[in-house]
Amino acid sequence: MENFIIIAVLVLILGAALGYVIKAKKRGEKCIGCPHAKTCNSKNCGRD
């Protein structure tokens, strides 16, 4: 039973992270997590 709860929590966390990435890509963000994600035109996302 404990293993099931741990696996369920991990699946929820991974699902939430995947959902965040998918939504960010649909909004047009190139570098997810970058403060300039929508306006950054660099391939390296501001890391010159």
mmCIF entry with sequence, helices, sheets and N, C-alpha, C, O atoms, coordinates in Angstrom:
data_MODEL
# 
_entry.id   MODEL 
# 
_entity.id                         1 
_entity.type                       polymer 
_entity.pdbx_number_of_molecules   1 
# 
_entity_poly.entity_id                      1 
_entity_poly.type                           'polypeptide(L)' 
_entity_poly.nstd_linkage                   no 
_entity_poly.nstd_monomer                   no 
_entity_poly.pdbx_seq_one_letter_code       MENFIIIAVLVLILGAALGYVIKAKKRGEKCIGCPHAKTCNSKNCGRD 
_entity_poly.pdbx_seq_one_letter_code_can   MENFIIIAVLVLILGAALGYVIKAKKRGEKCIGCPHAKTCNSKNCGRD 
_entity_poly.pdbx_strand_id                 A 
# 
loop_
_entity_poly_seq.entity_id 
_entity_poly_seq.num 
_entity_poly_seq.mon_id 
_entity_poly_seq.hetero 
1 1  MET n 
1 2  GLU n 
1 3  ASN n 
1 4  PHE n 
1 5  ILE n 
1 6  ILE n 
1 7  ILE n 
1 8  ALA n 
1 9  VAL n 
1 10 LEU n 
1 11 VAL n 
1 12 LEU n 
1 13 ILE n 
1 14 LEU n 
1 15 GLY n 
1 16 ALA n 
1 17 ALA n 
1 18 LEU n 
1 19 GLY n 
1 20 TYR n 
1 21 VAL n 
1 22 ILE n 
1 23 LYS n 
1 24 ALA n 
1 25 LYS n 
1 26 LYS n 
1 27 ARG n 
1 28 GLY n 
1 29 GLU n 
1 30 LYS n 
1 31 CYS n 
1 32 ILE n 
1 33 GLY n 
1 34 CYS n 
1 35 PRO n 
1 36 HIS n 
1 37 ALA n 
1 38 LYS n 
1 39 THR n 
1 40 CYS n 
1 41 ASN n 
1 42 SER n 
1 43 LYS n 
1 44 ASN n 
1 45 CYS n 
1 46 GLY n 
1 47 ARG n 
1 48 ASP n 
# 
_struct_asym.id          A 
_struct_asym.entity_id   1 
# 
_struct_conf.conf_type_id            HELX_P 
_struct_conf.id                      HELX_P1 
_struct_conf.pdbx_PDB_helix_id       AA1 
_struct_conf.beg_label_comp_id       GLU 
_struct_conf.beg_label_asym_id       A 
_struct_conf.beg_label_seq_id        2 
_struct_conf.pdbx_beg_PDB_ins_code   ? 
_struct_conf.end_label_comp_id       LYS 
_struct_conf.end_label_asym_id       A 
_struct_conf.end_label_seq_id        26 
_struct_conf.pdbx_end_PDB_ins_code   ? 
_struct_conf.beg_auth_comp_id        GLU 
_struct_conf.beg_auth_asym_id        A 
_struct_conf.beg_auth_seq_id         2 
_struct_conf.end_auth_comp_id        LYS 
_struct_conf.end_auth_asym_id        A 
_struct_conf.end_auth_seq_id         26 
_struct_conf.pdbx_PDB_helix_class    1 
_struct_conf.details                 ? 
_struct_conf.pdbx_PDB_helix_length   25 
# 
_struct_conf_type.id          HELX_P 
_struct_conf_type.criteria    ? 
_struct_conf_type.reference   ? 
# 
loop_
_atom_site.group_PDB 
_atom_site.id 
_atom_site.type_symbol 
_atom_site.label_atom_id 
_atom_site.label_alt_id 
_atom_site.label_comp_id 
_atom_site.label_asym_id 
_atom_site.label_entity_id 
_atom_site.label_seq_id 
_atom_site.pdbx_PDB_ins_code 
_atom_site.Cartn_x 
_atom_site.Cartn_y 
_atom_site.Cartn_z 
_atom_site.occupancy 
_atom_site.B_iso_or_equiv 
_atom_site.pdbx_formal_charge 
_atom_site.auth_seq_id 
_atom_site.auth_comp_id 
_atom_site.auth_asym_id 
_atom_site.auth_atom_id 
_atom_site.pdbx_PDB_model_num 
ATOM 1   N N  . MET A 1 1  ? 0.825  -1.197 0.000   1.00 0.00 ? 1  MET A N  1 
ATOM 2   C CA . MET A 1 1  ? 0.000  0.000  0.000   1.00 0.00 ? 1  MET A CA 1 
ATOM 3   C C  . MET A 1 1  ? 0.867  1.259  0.000   1.00 0.00 ? 1  MET A C  1 
ATOM 4   O O  . MET A 1 1  ? 0.543  2.238  -0.672  1.00 0.00 ? 1  MET A O  1 
ATOM 5   N N  . GLU A 1 2  ? 1.960  1.233  0.747   1.00 0.00 ? 2  GLU A N  1 
ATOM 6   C CA . GLU A 1 2  ? 2.842  2.397  0.788   1.00 0.00 ? 2  GLU A CA 1 
ATOM 7   C C  . GLU A 1 2  ? 3.469  2.660  -0.568  1.00 0.00 ? 2  GLU A C  1 
ATOM 8   O O  . GLU A 1 2  ? 3.617  3.809  -0.984  1.00 0.00 ? 2  GLU A O  1 
ATOM 9   N N  . ASN A 1 3  ? 3.836  1.583  -1.254  1.00 0.00 ? 3  ASN A N  1 
ATOM 10  C CA . ASN A 1 3  ? 4.436  1.735  -2.580  1.00 0.00 ? 3  ASN A CA 1 
ATOM 11  C C  . ASN A 1 3  ? 3.451  2.368  -3.556  1.00 0.00 ? 3  ASN A C  1 
ATOM 12  O O  . ASN A 1 3  ? 3.838  3.194  -4.382  1.00 0.00 ? 3  ASN A O  1 
ATOM 13  N N  . PHE A 1 4  ? 2.198  1.989  -3.466  1.00 0.00 ? 4  PHE A N  1 
ATOM 14  C CA . PHE A 1 4  ? 1.176  2.543  -4.342  1.00 0.00 ? 4  PHE A CA 1 
ATOM 15  C C  . PHE A 1 4  ? 1.032  4.051  -4.126  1.00 0.00 ? 4  PHE A C  1 
ATOM 16  O O  . PHE A 1 4  ? 0.909  4.806  -5.090  1.00 0.00 ? 4  PHE A O  1 
ATOM 17  N N  . ILE A 1 5  ? 1.047  4.480  -2.899  1.00 0.00 ? 5  ILE A N  1 
ATOM 18  C CA . ILE A 1 5  ? 0.921  5.907  -2.586  1.00 0.00 ? 5  ILE A CA 1 
ATOM 19  C C  . ILE A 1 5  ? 2.130  6.674  -3.117  1.00 0.00 ? 5  ILE A C  1 
ATOM 20  O O  . ILE A 1 5  ? 1.979  7.755  -3.687  1.00 0.00 ? 5  ILE A O  1 
ATOM 21  N N  . ILE A 1 6  ? 3.316  6.122  -2.934  1.00 0.00 ? 6  ILE A N  1 
ATOM 22  C CA . ILE A 1 6  ? 4.530  6.784  -3.420  1.00 0.00 ? 6  ILE A CA 1 
ATOM 23  C C  . ILE A 1 6  ? 4.506  6.886  -4.939  1.00 0.00 ? 6  ILE A C  1 
ATOM 24  O O  . ILE A 1 6  ? 4.833  7.935  -5.495  1.00 0.00 ? 6  ILE A O  1 
ATOM 25  N N  . ILE A 1 7  ? 4.123  5.809  -5.610  1.00 0.00 ? 7  ILE A N  1 
ATOM 26  C CA . ILE A 1 7  ? 4.053  5.814  -7.075  1.00 0.00 ? 7  ILE A CA 1 
ATOM 27  C C  . ILE A 1 7  ? 2.997  6.812  -7.549  1.00 0.00 ? 7  ILE A C  1 
ATOM 28  O O  . ILE A 1 7  ? 3.228  7.533  -8.520  1.00 0.00 ? 7  ILE A O  1 
ATOM 29  N N  . ALA A 1 8  ? 1.857  6.864  -6.889  1.00 0.00 ? 8  ALA A N  1 
ATOM 30  C CA . ALA A 1 8  ? 0.795  7.791  -7.272  1.00 0.00 ? 8  ALA A CA 1 
ATOM 31  C C  . ALA A 1 8  ? 1.253  9.242  -7.137  1.00 0.00 ? 8  ALA A C  1 
ATOM 32  O O  . ALA A 1 8  ? 0.960  10.065 -8.004  1.00 0.00 ? 8  ALA A O  1 
ATOM 33  N N  . VAL A 1 9  ? 1.960  9.558  -6.073  1.00 0.00 ? 9  VAL A N  1 
ATOM 34  C CA . VAL A 1 9  ? 2.466  10.919 -5.869  1.00 0.00 ? 9  VAL A CA 1 
ATOM 35  C C  . VAL A 1 9  ? 3.486  11.269 -6.950  1.00 0.00 ? 9  VAL A C  1 
ATOM 36  O O  . VAL A 1 9  ? 3.462  12.375 -7.489  1.00 0.00 ? 9  VAL A O  1 
ATOM 37  N N  . LEU A 1 10 ? 4.374  10.341 -7.267  1.00 0.00 ? 10 LEU A N  1 
ATOM 38  C CA . LEU A 1 10 ? 5.368  10.593 -8.323  1.00 0.00 ? 10 LEU A CA 1 
ATOM 39  C C  . LEU A 1 10 ? 4.708  10.796 -9.678  1.00 0.00 ? 10 LEU A C  1 
ATOM 40  O O  . LEU A 1 10 ? 5.128  11.659 -10.449 1.00 0.00 ? 10 LEU A O  1 
ATOM 41  N N  . VAL A 1 11 ? 3.682  10.013 -9.974  1.00 0.00 ? 11 VAL A N  1 
ATOM 42  C CA . VAL A 1 11 ? 2.959  10.165 -11.241 1.00 0.00 ? 11 VAL A CA 1 
ATOM 43  C C  . VAL A 1 11 ? 2.281  11.527 -11.301 1.00 0.00 ? 11 VAL A C  1 
ATOM 44  O O  . VAL A 1 11 ? 2.285  12.173 -12.349 1.00 0.00 ? 11 VAL A O  1 
ATOM 45  N N  . LEU A 1 12 ? 1.702  11.970 -10.197 1.00 0.00 ? 12 LEU A N  1 
ATOM 46  C CA . LEU A 1 12 ? 1.058  13.287 -10.164 1.00 0.00 ? 12 LEU A CA 1 
ATOM 47  C C  . LEU A 1 12 ? 2.078  14.411 -10.386 1.00 0.00 ? 12 LEU A C  1 
ATOM 48  O O  . LEU A 1 12 ? 1.811  15.359 -11.125 1.00 0.00 ? 12 LEU A O  1 
ATOM 49  N N  . ILE A 1 13 ? 3.227  14.301 -9.753  1.00 0.00 ? 13 ILE A N  1 
ATOM 50  C CA . ILE A 1 13 ? 4.263  15.327 -9.910  1.00 0.00 ? 13 ILE A CA 1 
ATOM 51  C C  . ILE A 1 13 ? 4.762  15.366 -11.347 1.00 0.00 ? 13 ILE A C  1 
ATOM 52  O O  . ILE A 1 13 ? 4.893  16.444 -11.927 1.00 0.00 ? 13 ILE A O  1 
ATOM 53  N N  . LEU A 1 14 ? 5.041  14.204 -11.928 1.00 0.00 ? 14 LEU A N  1 
ATOM 54  C CA . LEU A 1 14 ? 5.516  14.154 -13.315 1.00 0.00 ? 14 LEU A CA 1 
ATOM 55  C C  . LEU A 1 14 ? 4.445  14.644 -14.283 1.00 0.00 ? 14 LEU A C  1 
ATOM 56  O O  . LEU A 1 14 ? 4.756  15.315 -15.267 1.00 0.00 ? 14 LEU A O  1 
ATOM 57  N N  . GLY A 1 15 ? 3.193  14.313 -14.009 1.00 0.00 ? 15 GLY A N  1 
ATOM 58  C CA . GLY A 1 15 ? 2.102  14.775 -14.863 1.00 0.00 ? 15 GLY A CA 1 
ATOM 59  C C  . GLY A 1 15 ? 1.947  16.290 -14.817 1.00 0.00 ? 15 GLY A C  1 
ATOM 60  O O  . GLY A 1 15 ? 1.705  16.925 -15.843 1.00 0.00 ? 15 GLY A O  1 
ATOM 61  N N  . ALA A 1 16 ? 2.085  16.865 -13.635 1.00 0.00 ? 16 ALA A N  1 
ATOM 62  C CA . ALA A 1 16 ? 1.991  18.323 -13.503 1.00 0.00 ? 16 ALA A CA 1 
ATOM 63  C C  . ALA A 1 16 ? 3.146  19.010 -14.228 1.00 0.00 ? 16 ALA A C  1 
ATOM 64  O O  . ALA A 1 16 ? 2.948  20.035 -14.880 1.00 0.00 ? 16 ALA A O  1 
ATOM 65  N N  . ALA A 1 17 ? 4.346  18.452 -14.117 1.00 0.00 ? 17 ALA A N  1 
ATOM 66  C CA . ALA A 1 17 ? 5.499  19.033 -14.809 1.00 0.00 ? 17 ALA A CA 1 
ATOM 67  C C  . ALA A 1 17 ? 5.334  18.935 -16.320 1.00 0.00 ? 17 ALA A C  1 
ATOM 68  O O  . ALA A 1 17 ? 5.634  19.888 -17.040 1.00 0.00 ? 17 ALA A O  1 
ATOM 69  N N  . LEU A 1 18 ? 4.864  17.803 -16.799 1.00 0.00 ? 18 LEU A N  1 
ATOM 70  C CA . LEU A 1 18 ? 4.643  17.634 -18.231 1.00 0.00 ? 18 LEU A CA 1 
ATOM 71  C C  . LEU A 1 18 ? 3.565  18.594 -18.735 1.00 0.00 ? 18 LEU A C  1 
ATOM 72  O O  . LEU A 1 18 ? 3.699  19.177 -19.811 1.00 0.00 ? 18 LEU A O  1 
ATOM 73  N N  . GLY A 1 19 ? 2.506  18.753 -17.958 1.00 0.00 ? 19 GLY A N  1 
ATOM 74  C CA . GLY A 1 19 ? 1.452  19.700 -18.336 1.00 0.00 ? 19 GLY A CA 1 
ATOM 75  C C  . GLY A 1 19 ? 1.967  21.123 -18.413 1.00 0.00 ? 19 GLY A C  1 
ATOM 76  O O  . GLY A 1 19 ? 1.572  21.876 -19.303 1.00 0.00 ? 19 GLY A O  1 
ATOM 77  N N  . TYR A 1 20 ? 2.846  21.504 -17.492 1.00 0.00 ? 20 TYR A N  1 
ATOM 78  C CA . TYR A 1 20 ? 3.430  22.846 -17.504 1.00 0.00 ? 20 TYR A CA 1 
ATOM 79  C C  . TYR A 1 20 ? 4.273  23.055 -18.759 1.00 0.00 ? 20 TYR A C  1 
ATOM 80  O O  . TYR A 1 20 ? 4.201  24.112 -19.386 1.00 0.00 ? 20 TYR A O  1 
ATOM 81  N N  . VAL A 1 21 ? 5.062  22.066 -19.123 1.00 0.00 ? 21 VAL A N  1 
ATOM 82  C CA . VAL A 1 21 ? 5.909  22.166 -20.312 1.00 0.00 ? 21 VAL A CA 1 
ATOM 83  C C  . VAL A 1 21 ? 5.050  22.281 -21.564 1.00 0.00 ? 21 VAL A C  1 
ATOM 84  O O  . VAL A 1 21 ? 5.341  23.097 -22.438 1.00 0.00 ? 21 VAL A O  1 
ATOM 85  N N  . ILE A 1 22 ? 4.006  21.483 -21.664 1.00 0.00 ? 22 ILE A N  1 
ATOM 86  C CA . ILE A 1 22 ? 3.137  21.516 -22.838 1.00 0.00 ? 22 ILE A CA 1 
ATOM 87  C C  . ILE A 1 22 ? 2.441  22.867 -22.959 1.00 0.00 ? 22 ILE A C  1 
ATOM 88  O O  . ILE A 1 22 ? 2.373  23.430 -24.052 1.00 0.00 ? 22 ILE A O  1 
ATOM 89  N N  . LYS A 1 23 ? 1.926  23.393 -21.854 1.00 0.00 ? 23 LYS A N  1 
ATOM 90  C CA . LYS A 1 23 ? 1.266  24.697 -21.883 1.00 0.00 ? 23 LYS A CA 1 
ATOM 91  C C  . LYS A 1 23 ? 2.243  25.808 -22.255 1.00 0.00 ? 23 LYS A C  1 
ATOM 92  O O  . LYS A 1 23 ? 1.890  26.714 -23.010 1.00 0.00 ? 23 LYS A O  1 
ATOM 93  N N  . ALA A 1 24 ? 3.459  25.748 -21.738 1.00 0.00 ? 24 ALA A N  1 
ATOM 94  C CA . ALA A 1 24 ? 4.461  26.768 -22.044 1.00 0.00 ? 24 ALA A CA 1 
ATOM 95  C C  . ALA A 1 24 ? 4.819  26.735 -23.522 1.00 0.00 ? 24 ALA A C  1 
ATOM 96  O O  . ALA A 1 24 ? 4.975  27.787 -24.141 1.00 0.00 ? 24 ALA A O  1 
ATOM 97  N N  . LYS A 1 25 ? 4.951  25.558 -24.089 1.00 0.00 ? 25 LYS A N  1 
ATOM 98  C CA . LYS A 1 25 ? 5.268  25.444 -25.517 1.00 0.00 ? 25 LYS A CA 1 
ATOM 99  C C  . LYS A 1 25 ? 4.118  25.975 -26.373 1.00 0.00 ? 25 LYS A C  1 
ATOM 100 O O  . LYS A 1 25 ? 4.360  26.598 -27.407 1.00 0.00 ? 25 LYS A O  1 
ATOM 101 N N  . LYS A 1 26 ? 2.880  25.739 -25.960 1.00 0.00 ? 26 LYS A N  1 
ATOM 102 C CA . LYS A 1 26 ? 1.727  26.251 -26.703 1.00 0.00 ? 26 LYS A CA 1 
ATOM 103 C C  . LYS A 1 26 ? 1.652  27.772 -26.643 1.00 0.00 ? 26 LYS A C  1 
ATOM 104 O O  . LYS A 1 26 ? 1.155  28.407 -27.573 1.00 0.00 ? 26 LYS A O  1 
ATOM 105 N N  . ARG A 1 27 ? 2.153  28.370 -25.534 1.00 0.00 ? 27 ARG A N  1 
ATOM 106 C CA . ARG A 1 27 ? 2.181  29.831 -25.420 1.00 0.00 ? 27 ARG A CA 1 
ATOM 107 C C  . ARG A 1 27 ? 3.297  30.434 -26.258 1.00 0.00 ? 27 ARG A C  1 
ATOM 108 O O  . ARG A 1 27 ? 3.351  31.653 -26.424 1.00 0.00 ? 27 ARG A O  1 
ATOM 109 N N  . GLY A 1 28 ? 4.176  29.614 -26.782 1.00 0.00 ? 28 GLY A N  1 
ATOM 110 C CA . GLY A 1 28 ? 5.245  30.107 -27.637 1.00 0.00 ? 28 GLY A CA 1 
ATOM 111 C C  . GLY A 1 28 ? 6.558  30.344 -26.925 1.00 0.00 ? 28 GLY A C  1 
ATOM 112 O O  . GLY A 1 28 ? 7.452  30.978 -27.485 1.00 0.00 ? 28 GLY A O  1 
ATOM 113 N N  . GLU A 1 29 ? 6.698  29.860 -25.724 1.00 0.00 ? 29 GLU A N  1 
ATOM 114 C CA . GLU A 1 29 ? 7.955  30.036 -25.000 1.00 0.00 ? 29 GLU A CA 1 
ATOM 115 C C  . GLU A 1 29 ? 8.996  29.084 -25.573 1.00 0.00 ? 29 GLU A C  1 
ATOM 116 O O  . GLU A 1 29 ? 8.746  27.888 -25.727 1.00 0.00 ? 29 GLU A O  1 
ATOM 117 N N  . LYS A 1 30 ? 10.162 29.630 -25.883 1.00 0.00 ? 30 LYS A N  1 
ATOM 118 C CA . LYS A 1 30 ? 11.230 28.804 -26.449 1.00 0.00 ? 30 LYS A CA 1 
ATOM 119 C C  . LYS A 1 30 ? 12.093 28.203 -25.354 1.00 0.00 ? 30 LYS A C  1 
ATOM 120 O O  . LYS A 1 30 ? 12.516 27.051 -25.448 1.00 0.00 ? 30 LYS A O  1 
ATOM 121 N N  . CYS A 1 31 ? 12.352 28.980 -24.326 1.00 0.00 ? 31 CYS A N  1 
ATOM 122 C CA . CYS A 1 31 ? 13.187 28.520 -23.214 1.00 0.00 ? 31 CYS A CA 1 
ATOM 123 C C  . CYS A 1 31 ? 12.323 28.503 -21.957 1.00 0.00 ? 31 CYS A C  1 
ATOM 124 O O  . CYS A 1 31 ? 12.117 29.541 -21.328 1.00 0.00 ? 31 CYS A O  1 
ATOM 125 N N  . ILE A 1 32 ? 11.830 27.348 -21.598 1.00 0.00 ? 32 ILE A N  1 
ATOM 126 C CA . ILE A 1 32 ? 10.937 27.245 -20.441 1.00 0.00 ? 32 ILE A CA 1 
ATOM 127 C C  . ILE A 1 32 ? 11.736 27.484 -19.170 1.00 0.00 ? 32 ILE A C  1 
ATOM 128 O O  . ILE A 1 32 ? 12.781 26.870 -18.956 1.00 0.00 ? 32 ILE A O  1 
ATOM 129 N N  . GLY A 1 33 ? 11.239 28.374 -18.337 1.00 0.00 ? 33 GLY A N  1 
ATOM 130 C CA . GLY A 1 33 ? 11.910 28.690 -17.083 1.00 0.00 ? 33 GLY A CA 1 
ATOM 131 C C  . GLY A 1 33 ? 12.762 29.944 -17.183 1.00 0.00 ? 33 GLY A C  1 
ATOM 132 O O  . GLY A 1 33 ? 13.173 30.494 -16.161 1.00 0.00 ? 33 GLY A O  1 
ATOM 133 N N  . CYS A 1 34 ? 13.029 30.395 -18.380 1.00 0.00 ? 34 CYS A N  1 
ATOM 134 C CA . CYS A 1 34 ? 13.822 31.603 -18.604 1.00 0.00 ? 34 CYS A CA 1 
ATOM 135 C C  . CYS A 1 34 ? 12.919 32.815 -18.371 1.00 0.00 ? 34 CYS A C  1 
ATOM 136 O O  . CYS A 1 34 ? 11.780 32.816 -18.837 1.00 0.00 ? 34 CYS A O  1 
ATOM 137 N N  . PRO A 1 35 ? 13.386 33.841 -17.669 1.00 0.00 ? 35 PRO A N  1 
ATOM 138 C CA . PRO A 1 35 ? 12.538 35.016 -17.439 1.00 0.00 ? 35 PRO A CA 1 
ATOM 139 C C  . PRO A 1 35 ? 12.207 35.780 -18.727 1.00 0.00 ? 35 PRO A C  1 
ATOM 140 O O  . PRO A 1 35 ? 11.261 36.566 -18.753 1.00 0.00 ? 35 PRO A O  1 
ATOM 141 N N  . HIS A 1 36 ? 12.975 35.554 -19.784 1.00 0.00 ? 36 HIS A N  1 
ATOM 142 C CA . HIS A 1 36 ? 12.741 36.223 -21.063 1.00 0.00 ? 36 HIS A CA 1 
ATOM 143 C C  . HIS A 1 36 ? 12.234 35.231 -22.097 1.00 0.00 ? 36 HIS A C  1 
ATOM 144 O O  . HIS A 1 36 ? 12.508 35.396 -23.285 1.00 0.00 ? 36 HIS A O  1 
ATOM 145 N N  . ALA A 1 37 ? 11.502 34.207 -21.679 1.00 0.00 ? 37 ALA A N  1 
ATOM 146 C CA . ALA A 1 37 ? 11.141 33.084 -22.535 1.00 0.00 ? 37 ALA A CA 1 
ATOM 147 C C  . ALA A 1 37 ? 10.366 33.503 -23.782 1.00 0.00 ? 37 ALA A C  1 
ATOM 148 O O  . ALA A 1 37 ? 10.599 32.959 -24.861 1.00 0.00 ? 37 ALA A O  1 
ATOM 149 N N  . LYS A 1 38 ? 9.452  34.458 -23.653 1.00 0.00 ? 38 LYS A N  1 
ATOM 150 C CA . LYS A 1 38 ? 8.635  34.832 -24.806 1.00 0.00 ? 38 LYS A CA 1 
ATOM 151 C C  . LYS A 1 38 ? 9.346  35.816 -25.729 1.00 0.00 ? 38 LYS A C  1 
ATOM 152 O O  . LYS A 1 38 ? 9.031  35.877 -26.917 1.00 0.00 ? 38 LYS A O  1 
ATOM 153 N N  . THR A 1 39 ? 10.283 36.575 -25.214 1.00 0.00 ? 39 THR A N  1 
ATOM 154 C CA . THR A 1 39 ? 10.915 37.609 -26.019 1.00 0.00 ? 39 THR A CA 1 
ATOM 155 C C  . THR A 1 39 ? 12.326 37.253 -26.461 1.00 0.00 ? 39 THR A C  1 
ATOM 156 O O  . THR A 1 39 ? 12.924 37.986 -27.249 1.00 0.00 ? 39 THR A O  1 
ATOM 157 N N  . CYS A 1 40 ? 12.859 36.167 -25.982 1.00 0.00 ? 40 CYS A N  1 
ATOM 158 C CA . CYS A 1 40 ? 14.222 35.765 -26.295 1.00 0.00 ? 40 CYS A CA 1 
ATOM 159 C C  . CYS A 1 40 ? 14.307 35.261 -27.728 1.00 0.00 ? 40 CYS A C  1 
ATOM 160 O O  . CYS A 1 40 ? 13.549 34.369 -28.110 1.00 0.00 ? 40 CYS A O  1 
ATOM 161 N N  . ASN A 1 41 ? 15.207 35.807 -28.521 1.00 0.00 ? 41 ASN A N  1 
ATOM 162 C CA . ASN A 1 41 ? 15.383 35.375 -29.898 1.00 0.00 ? 41 ASN A CA 1 
ATOM 163 C C  . ASN A 1 41 ? 16.648 34.538 -30.077 1.00 0.00 ? 41 ASN A C  1 
ATOM 164 O O  . ASN A 1 41 ? 16.898 34.008 -31.160 1.00 0.00 ? 41 ASN A O  1 
ATOM 165 N N  . SER A 1 42 ? 17.424 34.424 -29.041 1.00 0.00 ? 42 SER A N  1 
ATOM 166 C CA . SER A 1 42 ? 18.697 33.720 -29.119 1.00 0.00 ? 42 SER A CA 1 
ATOM 167 C C  . SER A 1 42 ? 18.488 32.207 -29.069 1.00 0.00 ? 42 SER A C  1 
ATOM 168 O O  . SER A 1 42 ? 17.562 31.719 -28.421 1.00 0.00 ? 42 SER A O  1 
ATOM 169 N N  . LYS A 1 43 ? 19.354 31.477 -29.755 1.00 0.00 ? 43 LYS A N  1 
ATOM 170 C CA . LYS A 1 43 ? 19.307 30.014 -29.689 1.00 0.00 ? 43 LYS A CA 1 
ATOM 171 C C  . LYS A 1 43 ? 19.619 29.530 -28.275 1.00 0.00 ? 43 LYS A C  1 
ATOM 172 O O  . LYS A 1 43 ? 19.062 28.534 -27.813 1.00 0.00 ? 43 LYS A O  1 
ATOM 173 N N  . ASN A 1 44 ? 20.498 30.231 -27.606 1.00 0.00 ? 44 ASN A N  1 
ATOM 174 C CA . ASN A 1 44 ? 20.922 29.832 -26.269 1.00 0.00 ? 44 ASN A CA 1 
ATOM 175 C C  . ASN A 1 44 ? 20.119 30.500 -25.179 1.00 0.00 ? 44 ASN A C  1 
ATOM 176 O O  . ASN A 1 44 ? 20.475 30.395 -24.005 1.00 0.00 ? 44 ASN A O  1 
ATOM 177 N N  . CYS A 1 45 ? 19.056 31.177 -25.525 1.00 0.00 ? 45 CYS A N  1 
ATOM 178 C CA . CYS A 1 45 ? 18.179 31.830 -24.564 1.00 0.00 ? 45 CYS A CA 1 
ATOM 179 C C  . CYS A 1 45 ? 18.926 32.791 -23.653 1.00 0.00 ? 45 CYS A C  1 
ATOM 180 O O  . CYS A 1 45 ? 18.824 32.704 -22.429 1.00 0.00 ? 45 CYS A O  1 
ATOM 181 N N  . GLY A 1 46 ? 19.661 33.686 -24.238 1.00 0.00 ? 46 GLY A N  1 
ATOM 182 C CA . GLY A 1 46 ? 20.322 34.712 -23.463 1.00 0.00 ? 46 GLY A CA 1 
ATOM 183 C C  . GLY A 1 46 ? 21.674 34.317 -22.895 1.00 0.00 ? 46 GLY A C  1 
ATOM 184 O O  . GLY A 1 46 ? 22.343 35.138 -22.268 1.00 0.00 ? 46 GLY A O  1 
ATOM 185 N N  . ARG A 1 47 ? 22.081 33.086 -23.102 1.00 0.00 ? 47 ARG A N  1 
ATOM 186 C CA . ARG A 1 47 ? 23.404 32.647 -22.615 1.00 0.00 ? 47 ARG A CA 1 
ATOM 187 C C  . ARG A 1 47 ? 24.412 32.842 -23.725 1.00 0.00 ? 47 ARG A C  1 
ATOM 188 O O  . ARG A 1 47 ? 24.756 31.901 -24.440 1.00 0.00 ? 47 ARG A O  1 
ATOM 189 N N  . ASP A 1 48 ? 24.880 34.062 -23.865 1.00 0.00 ? 48 ASP A N  1 
ATOM 190 C CA . ASP A 1 48 ? 25.790 34.397 -24.974 1.00 0.00 ? 48 ASP A CA 1 
ATOM 191 C C  . ASP A 1 48 ? 27.043 33.661 -24.895 1.00 0.00 ? 48 ASP A C  1 
ATOM 192 O O  . ASP A 1 48 ? 27.912 33.829 -25.750 1.00 0.00 ? 48 ASP A O  1 
# 
